C-alpha cells in the first residue's frame, strides 16, 4: 500500500454547548478530539467520492456535538494549538474517516505547503507549522490481500446505573505483539444503562477495527450479557438494546470477509477499556487516538 499524507489530530467544538441545546438538537459533549483526514491540496479522487464539500463530518460525530448541516464549526489542530473556524459543514456517511477537511488551500487556511519523504509541512497564516505524516487507512493504493490479526477490548460504565453519567471505552491492539493501534473513550450523558454503554463501546471499537485491513479480529469484553448476545447464546430481550445489537450485526455483515471471534473475560483482564470508560465519565469528553506508525506497519504491503 502506498500511503498519503493527511493523518491529523483535531478537536471539534460543538457550536451548541450542552447548556444551550434546543428542541431540535441535543448536544452530548462540548468537544471531540479525534483523527481527521486533512488534505492540504485539492484531490480529484476525493472530489469524485464527496463532491465539492470542503468539510464533512460523520453523522454519529455530528449528533454527539449537536452539529447541523451548514454550521460553522471551530476546529483545533491539537498538535500545534492552531484554532480555526470552518463554515458550511456537511454531515454525511459517504467518507471513510470520521472527519474530512478537503482542502486547506481552498479553505484559505494554509500559507504554504512543503512535501518531503516523511510527510507534509503545512504553514498556517499564524506562522504555526503542522506536520502531516503519511497514513494508510483512508487513501492511497489499497492492499490486494488483507492481512493482520488484532484484538478489540471494550467496556461501558454508568456511575449510578441506570440514571448516572455514562461512558464507554475501547482499545485495539495488534496480535501477537500487543502494540497499540487505536484507543478511544466517549461520554454519553445521563440515563444510559451500563449495558447500553457496553454495546456503544463495542460498536465504536468495531467501526475503527473494520477500517484496518484485518483478516481476523478477536473481541474481548467483561459483559457476559453482551458477549453471549453477540454469539447468539442469549436473546436480546430489552428493547433499548435491540437497536444497538442490530447496528453491531449490520456493521459485521458489511465486513463479512473479516473473521470475528467474541470472548468473555474477567474484569481484571479488561483494565484498559475499563479505565477509558471511567475517564469518559470523569472528563465528560470524547477522545479517539491512532498510533499511526503501528497502523501503517500493519497495513503496509
C-alpha positions in Angstrom: 0.0 0.0 0.0 1.2 3.5 -0.8 0.1 5.9 1.9 -0.8 9.5 1.5 -0.4 12.4 4.0 -3.4 13.6 6.0 -3.3 12.0 9.4 -4.0 14.9 11.7 -5.5 15.0 15.2 -8.2 17.7 15.6 -10.6 18.8 18.3 -14.1 19.7 17.0 -16.0 22.0 19.3 -19.8 22.0 19.5 -21.5 25.1 18.1 -24.2 24.4 20.7 -22.7 23.6 24.1 -24.8 21.2 26.2 -26.2 24.0 28.3 -27.5 25.8 25.1 -29.3 22.8 23.5 -32.7 23.3 22.0 -35.6 21.2 20.9 -34.0 20.4 17.5 -30.6 19.4 18.8 -29.3 17.6 21.8 -25.6 18.1 22.5 -23.9 15.4 24.5 -20.4 16.7 24.7 -18.8 20.1 24.1 -15.8 18.7 22.1 -14.5 15.5 20.4 -10.8 15.0 19.8 -10.1 12.5 17.1 -8.1 11.8 13.9 -9.1 13.6 10.8 -8.2 13.1 7.2 -6.9 16.5 6.2 -6.0 17.1 2.6 -3.7 20.0 2.1 -4.5 20.4 -1.6 -7.4 19.7 -3.9 -7.7 16.0 -4.8 -9.9 14.9 -7.7 -10.1 11.4 -6.3 -11.7 12.8 -3.1 -14.0 15.0 -5.2 -15.2 12.0 -7.1 -16.5 10.5 -3.9 -17.6 13.6 -2.0 -18.2 16.3 -4.5 -17.3 20.0 -3.7 -17.9 19.8 0.0 -14.8 21.1 1.9 -15.7 19.9 5.4 -17.5 16.7 6.1 -18.4 15.0 9.4 -19.8 11.6 10.1 -23.4 11.6 11.5 -22.6 10.0 14.8 -19.9 12.6 15.5 -22.3 15.4 14.5 -25.0 14.0 16.7 -22.8 13.9 19.8 -21.7 17.5 19.2 -25.1 18.9 18.2 -23.7 19.9 14.7 -26.2 20.5 11.9 -25.6 20.9 8.1 -24.1 24.2 7.2 -23.0 25.1 10.7 -19.7 26.9 11.3 -17.5 24.7 13.5 -14.4 25.6 15.5 -11.5 23.2 14.7 -8.3 23.0 16.7 -5.2 21.3 15.2 -4.2 19.9 18.6 -0.5 19.2 17.9 0.2 22.9 17.4 -2.8 24.6 19.1 -4.0 26.3 15.9 -7.7 27.1 16.1 -9.7 27.9 13.0 -13.4 28.2 12.2 -14.7 26.4 9.1 -18.1 27.2 7.7 -20.7 25.1 5.9 -20.1 21.7 7.4 -21.7 18.8 5.6 -23.0 15.8 7.6 -22.5 12.6 5.6 -21.5 9.0 5.9 -20.0 9.0 2.4 -16.5 9.3 3.8 -14.1 6.6 5.1 -12.9 8.8 8.0 -14.9 10.5 10.8 -13.8 13.9 9.7 -12.7 15.1 6.2 -11.2 18.5 5.6 -10.7 19.0 1.9 -8.8 21.1 1.4 -6.7 23.6 3.4 -5.9 25.6 0.3 -9.5 26.1 -0.8 -10.4 27.0 2.8 -7.7 29.7 2.7 -6.1 28.3 5.9 -2.6 27.3 4.7 0.0 29.9 3.7 2.4 27.3 2.3 2.8 23.6 1.9 6.1 21.7 1.5 6.2 18.0 0.8 9.0 15.7 1.9 9.8 12.0 2.1 8.3 11.6 5.5 5.2 13.8 5.2 4.0 17.4 4.6 4.7 20.6 6.5 1.8 22.9 6.5 2.4 26.6 7.4 -0.7 28.5 8.6 -1.1 32.2 8.3 -0.5 32.5 12.1 3.1 31.2 11.4 2.5 27.9 13.1 3.7 24.8 11.3 1.8 21.4 11.3 3.5 18.2 10.2 1.1 15.8 8.4 2.5 12.2 8.3 1.5 9.5 5.8 -1.4 7.3 6.7 -2.5 4.0 5.1 -6.1 3.9 6.4 -8.1 6.4 4.3 -6.4 6.8 1.0 -3.7 5.5 -1.3 -3.4 2.2 -3.1 -5.4 -0.4 -1.1 -3.9 -3.8 -0.5 -4.6 -6.6 -2.9 -4.7 -9.0 0.0 -5.8 -8.2 3.6 -3.5 -9.3 6.4 -3.2 -9.0 10.1 -4.8 -10.0 13.4 -5.9 -7.6 16.1 -7.8 -7.7 19.4 -10.5 -5.3 20.5 -11.2 -4.7 24.2 -14.3 -2.8 25.0 -16.2 -1.7 28.2 -19.0 0.6 29.3 -20.0 2.1 32.6 -22.6 4.2 34.4 -21.5 5.7 37.8 -25.0 5.4 39.2 -26.7 2.8 36.9 -29.0 3.5 35.3 -29.6 7.2 36.0 -26.0 8.4 36.4 -23.3 9.6 34.0 -22.4 7.1 31.3 -19.4 6.4 29.2 -17.6 3.8 27.0 -14.0 2.9 26.2 -12.2 0.6 23.7 -8.7 -0.3 22.8 -7.4 -2.1 19.7 -4.0 -3.9 19.8 -2.1 -5.8 17.2 -1.6 -9.5 17.6 0.6 -11.1 18.8 2.8 -8.1 19.6 0.1 -6.3 21.6 1.3 -2.9 20.3 -1.3 -0.2 20.5 -3.2 0.6 17.3 -6.3 2.7 18.3 -8.0 3.7 21.6 -10.9 5.8 22.4 -13.5 6.8 25.0 -16.7 8.8 24.9 -19.2 10.4 27.2 -22.9 9.6 26.6 -24.7 11.9 29.1 -27.1 10.6 31.8 -29.7 8.0 31.7 -28.0 5.4 29.5 -27.5 2.0 31.2 -24.2 0.2 31.6 -25.3 -2.4 29.1 -26.1 0.3 26.6 -22.6 1.7 27.1 -21.1 -1.8 26.7 -22.7 -2.0 23.3 -21.7 1.5 22.4 -18.0 0.8 23.3 -18.2 -2.4 21.2 -19.8 -0.5 18.2 -17.3 2.4 18.3 -14.4 -0.1 18.6 -15.7 -2.1 15.6 -16.1 1.0 13.5 -12.4 1.6 13.9 -11.3 -2.0 13.7 -13.0 -2.5 10.4 -11.0 0.4 8.9 -7.9 -1.8 9.4 -7.0 -4.4 6.7 -7.5 -7.3 9.0 -8.4 -10.9 8.3 -9.1 -11.7 11.9 -10.4 -9.8 14.9 -10.7 -11.1 18.5 -13.2 -9.2 20.6 -12.9 -9.2 24.4 -15.4 -7.9 26.9 -16.3 -8.4 30.6 -20.0 -8.1 29.9 -21.3 -11.7 29.8 -24.7 -10.4 28.6 -23.3 -8.6 25.5 -20.8 -11.3 24.6 -23.5 -14.1 24.9 -25.9 -12.0 22.9 -23.4 -11.4 20.1 -22.7 -15.2 19.9 -26.4 -16.0 19.9 -26.4 -17.8 23.2 -28.6 -15.2 24.8 -31.7 -13.5 23.3 -31.8 -9.7 23.1 -35.0 -9.1 25.1 -34.6 -5.4 26.2 -35.9 -3.0 23.6 -33.2 -0.4 24.3 -30.5 -2.9 23.4 -32.1 -4.3 20.2 -31.2 -1.2 18.2 -27.5 -1.3 19.3 -27.3 -5.0 18.8 -28.7 -4.5 15.2 -26.2 -1.8 14.5 -23.3 -4.1 15.5 -24.7 -7.0 13.4 -25.2 -4.8 10.4 -21.6 -3.5 10.6 -20.2 -7.0 10.8 -22.4 -8.1 7.9 -20.8 -5.3 5.8 -17.4 -6.8 6.6 -18.3 -10.5 6.2 -14.8 -11.3 5.0 -13.5 -10.5 8.4 -13.4 -13.4 10.9 -14.6 -12.0 14.3 -14.5 -14.1 17.5 -16.1 -13.0 20.7 -14.6 -13.9 24.1 -15.9 -13.2 27.6 -13.1 -12.2 30.1 -12.9 -11.2 33.8 -12.9 -7.5 34.6 -9.3 -7.7 35.8 -8.3 -8.7 32.3 -10.1 -5.7 30.8 -8.5 -2.9 32.8 -7.5 -0.6 29.9 -11.0 -0.5 28.4 -12.5 -0.1 31.9 -10.1 2.8 32.7 -11.0 4.5 29.4 -14.8 4.2 30.1 -14.2 5.8 33.6 -12.1 8.5 32.0 -15.0 9.4 29.7 -17.3 9.8 32.8 -14.7 11.8 34.8 -13.8 14.2 31.9 -17.2 14.2 30.1 -15.2 14.3 26.8 -14.8 12.2 23.7 -11.3 11.3 22.6 -10.1 8.9 19.9 -6.4 8.4 19.1 -4.5 6.4 16.5 -0.8 5.2 16.8 -0.1 5.8 13.1 3.4 4.2 12.9 1.9 0.9 14.2 -1.1 1.2 12.0 0.9 1.9 8.9 3.2 -1.1 9.6 0.1 -3.3 10.0 -1.4 -2.1 6.7 1.7 -1.9 4.6 2.3 -4.5 1.9 
